[in-house]
Amino acid sequence: MSMQTGAETLKVKVDFSEKKGPVKPLHGVGQPPFYGLDFSMFRYLTDAGIPFSRLHDVGGWFGGSMFVDIPNLFPDFGKDPADPASYDFTFTDMLISALTEASVEPVFRLGVSIENFVEIKAYRVFPPADNLKWAKICEGVIRHYTEGWADGFYHKIRYWEIWNEPDNEEDPLKNPMWRGTMEQYFELYGTASRYLKNRFPHLKIGGYASCGFYAIAGIETDPNAKATAREEYFVEYFEKFLEYVKTNGCPLDFFSWHSYASIENTAIFARYARKMLDGYGFTETETMCNEWNCEVFHRGTAHHAAVTAAMMLSFQHLPVDSAMFYDAQLSPSVYGSLFNPLTREPLPSYEAFLAFNELYKRGTETGLTFEGAAAGIYGAASFDEEKGGAIVIANVSPSEKRLEYCSGGRNIVSYRLLTEEGLRAEAPCSGLPATLPGNSILTVITE
């Protein structure tokens, strides 16, 4: 690989003795990759150590009428939630068992899938006719998957999320997720969260999968920026939600939010969410970015892979407790960015998840600093006494960097380098590659 004339030097210094805290579960995904009832591609999730798969929009716009959504699991709202015969767990049992066998923990969204053509006709996005009964239906679902009820299971599913993006549009007639008012969602959350937390104090109950905080990012990056009314509504919704749950004593074990913005703006979202939660007294509430994807229209390129790795590396140094990429589905949509739906082969961005997992499985983040040409560079290192060290560096800039490395006393065993030219792996090796091309991911394993 030739080095560009005049390439600037990037000095990489690692200190595996500096313990900075745990590597967080930031390489989760949304919809897992499956066709029908063929779950064979879950092996890719296992290989990349994917910690979570959030079950929203599973099986199509309307959940395929089979998976996860409450109307799929409990088809007739008029029936008794205490009667196992009222439920249809058939297909969701198969999905969740397959994920569990693949060592992936589900994050279970209690609610419905998006209805993209809601302005023509809405089907399932209406507020429940009875909030307490809806909560009791959710209780049955949780009991089935975690307590063995109704010929069920004892799966490890800790996170139970009440609905998704009820803030999607202020006008209920245009909202593809919630054909109700803000106040109606707050009432549902209040009733369901208190009931479920009382019933399952050991589980994490939260919500509400906010659309994001684009208006806040605009204010911080450009004083003259003008947010859209919809973006301002997202912020208003969040602040009123926090006021409601605080005033009404609602549990909020985790707060979930979304971002399809840049790495820089997503960092602003993360800090804002944490600041607001702390300000309302929710200092122990986890923050979960459980839908994110940056520069989606670069899907299938090395640049998108580098940006994807960089986002996870950025999250590691932000007040974010967990994250889920949207998503791993087998889809021609740009949002299905990990697998080619025709060949079922991984796209370049899958390398970002393999890379981050090398950090994650070593457990403890350690010292890593850059000097020199660090523009567009993101990185982290981790170490385990048995597994050795790992370093991941993403270069999201188009510029090639000349590499200099200070090992911290640990010899390099191998490396993988993903570039626009493809994937290059060297093992054993005696050092880093001479250069770090633009739009690349470098994963280094040391003694």
JOWO-V213692 format. One record per backbone hydrogen bond with DSSP energy under -0.5 kcal/mol. CO is the residue of the C=O (numbers start at 0). NH is the residue of the N-H. If there is no record, write none. Layout:
CO,NH / CO,NH
//
This chain:
3,6 / 7,401 / 8,10 / 8,372 / 9,11 / 9,403 / 10,12 / 10,370 / 11,405 / 12,368 / 14,17 / 14,366 / 16,18 / 17,19 / 17,366 / 20,364 / 21,23 / 23,25 / 24,322 / 27,324 / 28,53 / 30,327 / 31,33 / 34,37 / 36,38 / 37,34 / 38,41 / 39,42 / 40,43 / 40,44 / 41,45 / 42,46 / 43,47 / 44,49 / 45,48 / 50,104 / 51,28 / 52,106 / 53,55 / 54,108 / 56,59 / 59,62 / 61,64 / 62,65 / 62,66 / 66,68 / 68,71 / 68,72 / 69,73 / 72,87 / 74,76 / 75,78 / 78,80 / 79,82 / 81,83 / 82,85 / 83,86 / 88,92 / 89,93 / 90,94 / 91,95 / 92,96 / 93,97 / 94,98 / 95,99 / 96,100 / 97,101 / 98,103 / 99,102 / 104,52 / 105,107 / 106,54 / 106,108 / 107,109 / 107,160 / 108,110 / 109,162 / 110,69 / 113,115 / 114,117 / 116,119 / 116,120 / 124,178 / 129,133 / 130,134 / 131,135 / 132,136 / 133,137 / 134,138 / 135,139 / 136,140 / 137,141 / 138,142 / 139,143 / 140,144 / 141,145 / 142,146 / 142,148 / 143,152 / 144,154 / 147,151 / 152,147 / 154,156 / 157,159 / 157,203 / 158,107 / 159,205 / 160,109 / 160,162 / 164,167 / 169,171 / 170,173 / 170,174 / 171,174 / 173,175 / 175,114 / 177,179 / 178,126 / 180,184 / 181,185 / 182,186 / 183,187 / 184,188 / 185,189 / 186,190 / 187,191 / 188,192 / 189,193 / 190,194 / 191,195 / 192,196 / 193,197 / 194,198 / 195,199 / 199,202 / 202,204 / 203,159 / 204,252 / 204,253 / 205,161 / 206,255 / 207,164 / 207,165 / 208,164 / 209,257 / 212,215 / 212,216 / 213,217 / 214,218 / 215,219 / 216,220 / 217,221 / 221,224 / 224,226 / 227,231 / 228,232 / 229,233 / 230,234 / 231,235 / 232,236 / 233,237 / 234,238 / 235,239 / 236,240 / 237,241 / 238,242 / 239,243 / 240,244 / 241,245 / 242,246 / 243,247 / 244,249 / 245,248 / 252,285 / 253,206 / 254,287 / 255,209 / 256,289 / 256,290 / 258,292 / 261,265 / 262,266 / 263,267 / 264,268 / 265,269 / 266,270 / 267,271 / 268,272 / 269,273 / 270,274 / 271,275 / 272,276 / 273,277 / 274,278 / 275,279 / 276,281 / 277,280 / 280,282 / 281,284 / 285,254 / 286,320 / 286,321 / 287,256 / 287,289 / 288,323 / 290,258 / 291,325 / 294,297 / 295,298 / 297,300 / 297,303 / 300,304 / 301,305 / 302,306 / 303,307 / 304,308 / 305,309 / 306,310 / 307,311 / 308,312 / 309,313 / 310,314 / 311,315 / 312,316 / 313,316 / 314,317 / 314,319 / 317,319 / 320,24 / 321,288 / 322,27 / 323,291 / 324,29 / 324,326 / 326,336 / 326,337 / 328,330 / 332,335 / 334,336 / 337,346 / 338,340 / 339,343 / 344,339 / 346,349 / 347,350 / 348,351 / 348,352 / 349,352 / 349,353 / 350,354 / 351,355 / 352,356 / 353,357 / 354,357 / 354,358 / 355,358 / 355,359 / 356,360 / 358,361 / 358,362 / 359,362 / 361,363 / 362,22 / 362,364 / 363,382 / 364,19 / 364,20 / 365,380 / 366,14 / 368,12 / 370,10 / 371,373 / 373,376 / 375,395 / 377,393 / 379,391 / 380,365 / 381,389 / 382,363 / 383,387 / 387,383 / 388,445 / 389,381 / 390,443 / 391,379 / 392,441 / 393,377 / 393,395 / 394,438 / 394,439 / 396,438 / 397,437 / 399,7 / 400,435 / 401,9 / 403,11 / 404,406 / 405,13 / 406,409 / 410,446 / 412,427 / 412,428 / 413,444 / 414,425 / 415,442 / 416,418 / 416,423 / 417,440 / 418,421 / 421,418 / 423,416 / 425,414 / 433,402 / 434,436 / 435,400 / 439,394 / 440,417 / 440,442 / 441,392 / 442,415 / 443,390 / 444,412 / 444,413 / 445,388
//
